[in-house]
């Protein structure tokens, strides 16, 4: 049959990226304990297109991601990037996946167990004759309590839910829970799917004793990561969904600057 995609193109203009996006597939993710958690991944796969070629073979990208998704690991994803370049005869390849990750959490006083969801992404690229840079991106919901409100108020202090987005470029493989831990340990309090009254008292008082501006939380996480040799680069962004304003406050920092 005619291979229309491989026909020559007379316009002499290459394309930075061509591919597929918003492809949803079941995805198998390994957790810290070695168990495979099934989730739903939203994939993007893209390759560069040379000036003399009309198009790529989209079906090859679909074949590659179908093979990768049931047993997703960073090592297998990097291998898939090289396969994308090879099968599409491309100079550059990019692969992204976003999925909800569920963590079983035990309430701090009652011990009640519940699941909490996090949004996790993996992004990788492959260039000719270079290592494949890749990153995890963790979106972690936490509680922050305003230091200013606590200082000036006679009764309590305002707190809010916040989202910390942590991008990590590791030198070595890390499990997803490691990234989540790096954020939660620095918040005013972490979140839980289920809390009894004794737990609610505990997390409320914990937050009151650990006030954090968005600036504080971003700096605390960055300071903990700055000298961690497991990572070559990181970026921290904190967004507070303010409870006494109709806007958000945010702070961000990257390292190296």
Short mmCIF file of the C-alpha atoms (twelve columns), coordinates in Angstrom:
data_MODEL
# 
_entry.id   MODEL 
# 
loop_
_atom_site.group_PDB 
_atom_site.id 
_atom_site.type_symbol 
_atom_site.label_atom_id 
_atom_site.label_alt_id 
_atom_site.label_comp_id 
_atom_site.label_asym_id 
_atom_site.label_seq_id 
_atom_site.Cartn_x 
_atom_site.Cartn_y 
_atom_site.Cartn_z 
_atom_site.pdbx_PDB_model_num 
ATOM 1   C CA . UNK A 1   0.000   0.000  0.000  1 
ATOM 2   C CA . UNK A 2   1.226   3.583  -0.581 1 
ATOM 3   C CA . UNK A 3   3.169   5.042  2.343  1 
ATOM 4   C CA . UNK A 4   1.870   8.614  2.177  1 
ATOM 5   C CA . UNK A 5   3.503   9.757  5.422  1 
ATOM 6   C CA . UNK A 6   6.972   8.915  4.106  1 
ATOM 7   C CA . UNK A 7   6.497   10.864 0.875  1 
ATOM 8   C CA . UNK A 8   8.938   13.753 0.323  1 
ATOM 9   C CA . UNK A 9   7.790   17.239 1.238  1 
ATOM 10  C CA . UNK A 10  8.731   20.125 -1.082 1 
ATOM 11  C CA . UNK A 11  8.365   22.997 1.430  1 
ATOM 12  C CA . UNK A 12  11.762  22.506 3.064  1 
ATOM 13  C CA . UNK A 13  10.508  23.165 6.587  1 
ATOM 14  C CA . UNK A 14  11.079  20.755 9.451  1 
ATOM 15  C CA . UNK A 15  8.751   20.564 12.448 1 
ATOM 16  C CA . UNK A 16  9.859   20.755 16.060 1 
ATOM 17  C CA . UNK A 17  7.339   18.176 17.231 1 
ATOM 18  C CA . UNK A 18  4.663   15.944 15.764 1 
ATOM 19  C CA . UNK A 19  2.809   13.278 17.700 1 
ATOM 20  C CA . UNK A 20  -0.174  12.300 19.786 1 
ATOM 21  C CA . UNK A 21  -1.552  13.745 23.008 1 
ATOM 22  C CA . UNK A 22  -4.406  13.174 25.457 1 
ATOM 23  C CA . UNK A 23  -4.157  9.411  24.925 1 
ATOM 24  C CA . UNK A 24  -5.593  7.701  28.009 1 
ATOM 25  C CA . UNK A 25  -4.520  4.174  28.950 1 
ATOM 26  C CA . UNK A 26  -4.446  2.006  32.057 1 
ATOM 27  C CA . UNK A 27  -0.992  2.423  33.561 1 
ATOM 28  C CA . UNK A 28  0.797   0.221  36.083 1 
ATOM 29  C CA . UNK A 29  2.978   2.098  38.601 1 
ATOM 30  C CA . UNK A 30  5.255   0.503  41.185 1 
ATOM 31  C CA . UNK A 31  4.924   1.847  44.725 1 
ATOM 32  C CA . UNK A 32  7.535   1.854  47.491 1 
ATOM 33  C CA . UNK A 33  6.542   -1.577 48.777 1 
ATOM 34  C CA . UNK A 34  6.989   -3.134 45.348 1 
ATOM 35  C CA . UNK A 35  3.292   -3.490 44.608 1 
ATOM 36  C CA . UNK A 36  1.924   -2.465 41.238 1 
ATOM 37  C CA . UNK A 37  -0.822  0.158  41.423 1 
ATOM 38  C CA . UNK A 38  -3.128  0.483  38.440 1 
ATOM 39  C CA . UNK A 39  -4.095  4.009  37.451 1 
ATOM 40  C CA . UNK A 40  -5.132  5.903  34.318 1 
ATOM 41  C CA . UNK A 41  -2.358  7.695  32.464 1 
ATOM 42  C CA . UNK A 42  -2.774  10.547 30.001 1 
ATOM 43  C CA . UNK A 43  0.094   10.298 27.515 1 
ATOM 44  C CA . UNK A 44  1.832   12.659 25.115 1 
ATOM 45  C CA . UNK A 45  4.369   11.290 22.628 1 
ATOM 46  C CA . UNK A 46  6.138   13.527 20.133 1 
ATOM 47  C CA . UNK A 47  9.082   13.410 17.737 1 
ATOM 48  C CA . UNK A 48  10.749  15.933 15.470 1 
ATOM 49  C CA . UNK A 49  10.071  15.777 11.735 1 
ATOM 50  C CA . UNK A 50  12.764  16.323 9.135  1 
ATOM 51  C CA . UNK A 51  12.196  18.921 6.419  1 
ATOM 52  C CA . UNK A 52  12.156  16.336 3.628  1 
ATOM 53  C CA . UNK A 53  9.427   14.114 5.137  1 
ATOM 54  C CA . UNK A 54  5.712   14.780 4.938  1 
ATOM 55  C CA . UNK A 55  4.658   13.082 8.153  1 
ATOM 56  C CA . UNK A 56  5.301   10.478 10.825 1 
ATOM 57  C CA . UNK A 57  3.651   7.113  11.445 1 
ATOM 58  C CA . UNK A 58  1.336   7.888  14.349 1 
ATOM 59  C CA . UNK A 59  0.405   4.217  14.772 1 
ATOM 60  C CA . UNK A 60  3.979   3.399  15.774 1 
ATOM 61  C CA . UNK A 61  3.738   5.779  18.711 1 
ATOM 62  C CA . UNK A 62  0.497   4.143  19.804 1 
ATOM 63  C CA . UNK A 63  2.156   0.720  19.631 1 
ATOM 64  C CA . UNK A 64  5.065   1.927  21.751 1 
ATOM 65  C CA . UNK A 65  2.903   3.448  24.485 1 
ATOM 66  C CA . UNK A 66  0.618   0.398  24.619 1 
ATOM 67  C CA . UNK A 67  3.667   -1.734 25.351 1 
ATOM 68  C CA . UNK A 68  4.974   0.700  27.982 1 
ATOM 69  C CA . UNK A 69  1.834   1.561  29.942 1 
ATOM 70  C CA . UNK A 70  1.064   -1.716 31.799 1 
ATOM 71  C CA . UNK A 71  4.513   -1.742 33.429 1 
ATOM 72  C CA . UNK A 72  5.632   1.871  33.580 1 
ATOM 73  C CA . UNK A 73  9.074   2.601  35.024 1 
ATOM 74  C CA . UNK A 74  11.526  5.431  34.275 1 
ATOM 75  C CA . UNK A 75  13.998  2.946  32.758 1 
ATOM 76  C CA . UNK A 76  11.371  1.508  30.418 1 
ATOM 77  C CA . UNK A 77  10.178  5.013  29.523 1 
ATOM 78  C CA . UNK A 78  13.730  6.053  28.574 1 
ATOM 79  C CA . UNK A 79  14.002  2.934  26.395 1 
ATOM 80  C CA . UNK A 80  10.683  3.876  24.773 1 
ATOM 81  C CA . UNK A 81  12.096  7.315  23.920 1 
ATOM 82  C CA . UNK A 82  14.955  5.697  22.025 1 
ATOM 83  C CA . UNK A 83  12.512  3.378  20.270 1 
ATOM 84  C CA . UNK A 84  10.417  6.400  19.251 1 
ATOM 85  C CA . UNK A 85  13.455  8.067  17.700 1 
ATOM 86  C CA . UNK A 86  14.536  4.888  15.940 1 
ATOM 87  C CA . UNK A 87  11.163  3.858  14.522 1 
ATOM 88  C CA . UNK A 88  10.247  7.390  13.413 1 
ATOM 89  C CA . UNK A 89  13.803  8.193  12.186 1 
ATOM 90  C CA . UNK A 90  13.661  11.372 14.273 1 
ATOM 91  C CA . UNK A 91  16.361  13.474 15.904 1 
ATOM 92  C CA . UNK A 92  14.349  14.279 19.028 1 
ATOM 93  C CA . UNK A 93  11.668  12.501 21.052 1 
ATOM 94  C CA . UNK A 94  9.548   13.518 24.045 1 
ATOM 95  C CA . UNK A 95  7.280   11.424 26.254 1 
ATOM 96  C CA . UNK A 96  4.987   12.636 29.024 1 
ATOM 97  C CA . UNK A 97  2.450   10.887 31.205 1 
ATOM 98  C CA . UNK A 98  0.183   12.268 33.936 1 
ATOM 99  C CA . UNK A 99  -1.691  9.986  36.322 1 
ATOM 100 C CA . UNK A 100 -3.371  9.980  39.741 1 
ATOM 101 C CA . UNK A 101 -1.368  8.123  42.370 1 
ATOM 102 C CA . UNK A 102 -3.108  6.867  45.502 1 
ATOM 103 C CA . UNK A 103 -1.395  6.552  48.841 1 
ATOM 104 C CA . UNK A 104 -2.796  4.656  51.805 1 
ATOM 105 C CA . UNK A 105 -2.538  6.945  54.830 1 
ATOM 106 C CA . UNK A 106 -3.147  6.247  58.485 1 
ATOM 107 C CA . UNK A 107 -4.805  8.987  60.551 1 
ATOM 108 C CA . UNK A 108 -2.441  10.308 63.251 1 
ATOM 109 C CA . UNK A 109 -4.513  9.437  66.343 1 
ATOM 110 C CA . UNK A 110 -7.283  6.984  65.485 1 
ATOM 111 C CA . UNK A 111 -5.172  5.056  62.988 1 
ATOM 112 C CA . UNK A 112 -8.069  5.023  60.513 1 
ATOM 113 C CA . UNK A 113 -6.837  4.158  57.022 1 
ATOM 114 C CA . UNK A 114 -7.863  5.961  53.850 1 
ATOM 115 C CA . UNK A 115 -6.571  6.733  50.384 1 
ATOM 116 C CA . UNK A 116 -5.349  10.153 49.308 1 
ATOM 117 C CA . UNK A 117 -4.827  11.009 45.659 1 
ATOM 118 C CA . UNK A 118 -1.889  12.935 44.198 1 
ATOM 119 C CA . UNK A 119 -1.235  14.025 40.619 1 
ATOM 120 C CA . UNK A 120 2.090   12.707 39.344 1 
ATOM 121 C CA . UNK A 121 3.795   13.306 35.995 1 
ATOM 122 C CA . UNK A 122 6.843   11.854 34.280 1 
ATOM 123 C CA . UNK A 123 8.520   13.848 31.470 1 
ATOM 124 C CA . UNK A 124 11.486  12.688 29.429 1 
ATOM 125 C CA . UNK A 125 13.325  13.679 26.270 1 
ATOM 126 C CA . UNK A 126 15.868  12.039 23.994 1 
ATOM 127 C CA . UNK A 127 18.362  13.836 21.785 1 
ATOM 128 C CA . UNK A 128 21.005  12.296 19.503 1 
ATOM 129 C CA . UNK A 129 24.069  10.924 21.306 1 
ATOM 130 C CA . UNK A 130 23.122  12.434 24.686 1 
ATOM 131 C CA . UNK A 131 21.746  11.114 27.941 1 
ATOM 132 C CA . UNK A 132 17.987  11.248 28.288 1 
ATOM 133 C CA . UNK A 133 17.002  13.980 30.773 1 
ATOM 134 C CA . UNK A 134 13.818  13.199 32.648 1 
ATOM 135 C CA . UNK A 135 11.878  14.473 35.642 1 
ATOM 136 C CA . UNK A 136 9.130   13.560 38.054 1 
ATOM 137 C CA . UNK A 137 6.538   16.238 38.808 1 
ATOM 138 C CA . UNK A 138 4.544   15.825 42.021 1 
ATOM 139 C CA . UNK A 139 1.430   17.861 42.842 1 
ATOM 140 C CA . UNK A 140 0.995   17.489 46.586 1 
ATOM 141 C CA . UNK A 141 -1.971  18.927 48.545 1 
ATOM 142 C CA . UNK A 142 -1.112  20.161 52.050 1 
ATOM 143 C CA . UNK A 143 -2.308  22.558 54.750 1 
ATOM 144 C CA . UNK A 144 -0.626  25.901 55.443 1 
ATOM 145 C CA . UNK A 145 -1.399  28.242 58.333 1 
ATOM 146 C CA . UNK A 146 -0.666  31.961 58.107 1 
ATOM 147 C CA . UNK A 147 2.048   33.153 60.540 1 
ATOM 148 C CA . UNK A 148 0.795   36.743 60.345 1 
ATOM 149 C CA . UNK A 149 -2.781  35.763 61.167 1 
ATOM 150 C CA . UNK A 150 -1.609  33.712 64.123 1 
ATOM 151 C CA . UNK A 151 0.529   36.567 65.430 1 
ATOM 152 C CA . UNK A 152 -2.117  39.284 65.322 1 
ATOM 153 C CA . UNK A 153 -5.326  37.370 66.102 1 
ATOM 154 C CA . UNK A 154 -6.750  36.789 69.569 1 
ATOM 155 C CA . UNK A 155 -8.604  33.678 68.440 1 
ATOM 156 C CA . UNK A 156 -6.923  31.157 66.156 1 
ATOM 157 C CA . UNK A 157 -5.434  31.826 62.737 1 
ATOM 158 C CA . UNK A 158 -6.582  31.304 59.184 1 
ATOM 159 C CA . UNK A 159 -5.365  28.224 57.388 1 
ATOM 160 C CA . UNK A 160 -5.950  26.923 53.895 1 
ATOM 161 C CA . UNK A 161 -5.341  24.047 51.580 1 
ATOM 162 C CA . UNK A 162 -2.282  24.538 49.410 1 
ATOM 163 C CA . UNK A 163 -0.739  22.706 46.481 1 
ATOM 164 C CA . UNK A 164 2.996   22.184 46.196 1 
ATOM 165 C CA . UNK A 165 4.298   21.325 42.739 1 
ATOM 166 C CA . UNK A 166 7.732   19.740 42.986 1 
ATOM 167 C CA . UNK A 167 9.785   18.975 39.875 1 
ATOM 168 C CA . UNK A 168 12.743  16.671 40.470 1 
ATOM 169 C CA . UNK A 169 15.438  15.640 37.999 1 
ATOM 170 C CA . UNK A 170 17.113  12.664 39.681 1 
ATOM 171 C CA . UNK A 171 20.533  11.114 39.186 1 
ATOM 172 C CA . UNK A 172 19.088  7.784  40.254 1 
ATOM 173 C CA . UNK A 173 15.708  6.097  40.366 1 
ATOM 174 C CA . UNK A 174 13.493  7.178  43.265 1 
ATOM 175 C CA . UNK A 175 10.067  5.916  44.228 1 
ATOM 176 C CA . UNK A 176 7.079   8.215  44.019 1 
ATOM 177 C CA . UNK A 177 6.550   8.275  47.783 1 
ATOM 178 C CA . UNK A 178 10.002  9.828  48.226 1 
ATOM 179 C CA . UNK A 179 8.871   12.888 46.275 1 
ATOM 180 C CA . UNK A 180 5.644   13.117 48.269 1 
ATOM 181 C CA . UNK A 181 7.526   12.833 51.569 1 
ATOM 182 C CA . UNK A 182 9.878   15.663 50.598 1 
ATOM 183 C CA . UNK A 183 6.872   17.992 50.482 1 
ATOM 184 C CA . UNK A 184 4.584   16.760 53.253 1 
ATOM 185 C CA . UNK A 185 7.191   16.832 56.018 1 
ATOM 186 C CA . UNK A 186 7.605   20.607 55.637 1 
ATOM 187 C CA . UNK A 187 3.939   21.669 55.494 1 
ATOM 188 C CA . UNK A 188 1.977   23.049 58.428 1 
ATOM 189 C CA . UNK A 189 0.071   19.758 58.270 1 
ATOM 190 C CA . UNK A 190 -0.485  17.016 55.733 1 
ATOM 191 C CA . UNK A 191 -3.876  15.953 54.374 1 
ATOM 192 C CA . UNK A 192 -5.780  12.729 54.957 1 
ATOM 193 C CA . UNK A 193 -8.757  11.178 53.223 1 
ATOM 194 C CA . UNK A 194 -10.417 10.251 56.526 1 
ATOM 195 C CA . UNK A 195 -10.139 11.903 59.951 1 
ATOM 196 C CA . UNK A 196 -11.995 11.178 63.187 1 
ATOM 197 C CA . UNK A 197 -12.581 13.963 65.730 1 
ATOM 198 C CA . UNK A 198 -9.389  13.112 67.623 1 
ATOM 199 C CA . UNK A 199 -7.437  13.273 64.355 1 
ATOM 200 C CA . UNK A 200 -9.004  16.581 63.364 1 
ATOM 201 C CA . UNK A 201 -7.979  18.069 66.713 1 
ATOM 202 C CA . UNK A 202 -4.437  16.790 66.199 1 
ATOM 203 C CA . UNK A 203 -3.928  18.143 62.655 1 
ATOM 204 C CA . UNK A 204 -5.557  21.497 63.508 1 
ATOM 205 C CA . UNK A 205 -3.261  22.005 66.484 1 
ATOM 206 C CA . UNK A 206 -0.242  20.748 64.531 1 
ATOM 207 C CA . UNK A 207 -0.879  23.348 61.832 1 
ATOM 208 C CA . UNK A 208 -1.227  26.057 64.493 1 
ATOM 209 C CA . UNK A 209 2.191   25.120 65.888 1 
ATOM 210 C CA . UNK A 210 3.795   25.064 62.389 1 
ATOM 211 C CA . UNK A 211 2.758   28.312 60.641 1 
ATOM 212 C CA . UNK A 212 4.073   28.683 57.107 1 
ATOM 213 C CA . UNK A 213 3.838   31.422 54.487 1 
ATOM 214 C CA . UNK A 214 4.011   30.213 50.900 1 
ATOM 215 C CA . UNK A 215 7.508   31.721 50.941 1 
ATOM 216 C CA . UNK A 216 8.458   29.692 54.021 1 
ATOM 217 C CA . UNK A 217 7.287   26.406 52.586 1 
ATOM 218 C CA . UNK A 218 9.048   26.941 49.249 1 
ATOM 219 C CA . UNK A 219 12.298  27.811 51.013 1 
ATOM 220 C CA . UNK A 220 12.093  24.939 53.517 1 
ATOM 221 C CA . UNK A 221 11.668  22.371 50.754 1 
ATOM 222 C CA . UNK A 222 14.400  23.980 48.638 1 
ATOM 223 C CA . UNK A 223 16.860  24.043 51.536 1 
ATOM 224 C CA . UNK A 224 16.245  20.351 52.177 1 
ATOM 225 C CA . UNK A 225 16.897  19.546 48.509 1 
ATOM 226 C CA . UNK A 226 19.726  21.954 47.751 1 
ATOM 227 C CA . UNK A 227 22.508  19.680 48.983 1 
ATOM 228 C CA . UNK A 228 20.806  16.373 48.138 1 
ATOM 229 C CA . UNK A 229 23.125  14.685 45.650 1 
ATOM 230 C CA . UNK A 230 20.347  12.457 44.349 1 
ATOM 231 C CA . UNK A 231 19.025  15.322 42.217 1 
ATOM 232 C CA . UNK A 232 20.564  17.465 39.477 1 
ATOM 233 C CA . UNK A 233 17.774  20.042 39.381 1 
ATOM 234 C CA . UNK A 234 14.562  20.877 41.178 1 
ATOM 235 C CA . UNK A 235 11.787  23.438 41.120 1 
ATOM 236 C CA . UNK A 236 9.323   24.113 43.935 1 
ATOM 237 C CA . UNK A 237 6.090   26.069 43.495 1 
ATOM 238 C CA . UNK A 238 3.681   26.624 46.375 1 
ATOM 239 C CA . UNK A 239 0.151   27.879 45.784 1 
ATOM 240 C CA . UNK A 240 -2.020  28.799 48.762 1 
ATOM 241 C CA . UNK A 241 -5.750  28.795 48.004 1 
ATOM 242 C CA . UNK A 242 -6.341  31.653 50.419 1 
ATOM 243 C CA . UNK A 243 -9.275  31.194 52.785 1 
ATOM 244 C CA . UNK A 244 -9.798  34.935 53.456 1 
ATOM 245 C CA . UNK A 245 -9.165  36.212 49.915 1 
ATOM 246 C CA . UNK A 246 -10.605 35.426 46.496 1 
ATOM 247 C CA . UNK A 247 -7.135  34.925 45.069 1 
ATOM 248 C CA . UNK A 248 -4.161  32.613 45.579 1 
ATOM 249 C CA . UNK A 249 -0.729  33.398 46.951 1 
ATOM 250 C CA . UNK A 250 2.267   31.641 45.441 1 
ATOM 251 C CA . UNK A 251 6.040   31.335 45.703 1 
ATOM 252 C CA . UNK A 252 8.537   29.412 43.572 1 
ATOM 253 C CA . UNK A 253 12.243  28.654 43.481 1 
ATOM 254 C CA . UNK A 254 14.533  26.625 41.214 1 
ATOM 255 C CA . UNK A 255 17.946  25.098 41.841 1 
ATOM 256 C CA . UNK A 256 20.413  25.634 40.342 1 
ATOM 257 C CA . UNK A 257 19.157  29.220 39.979 1 
# 
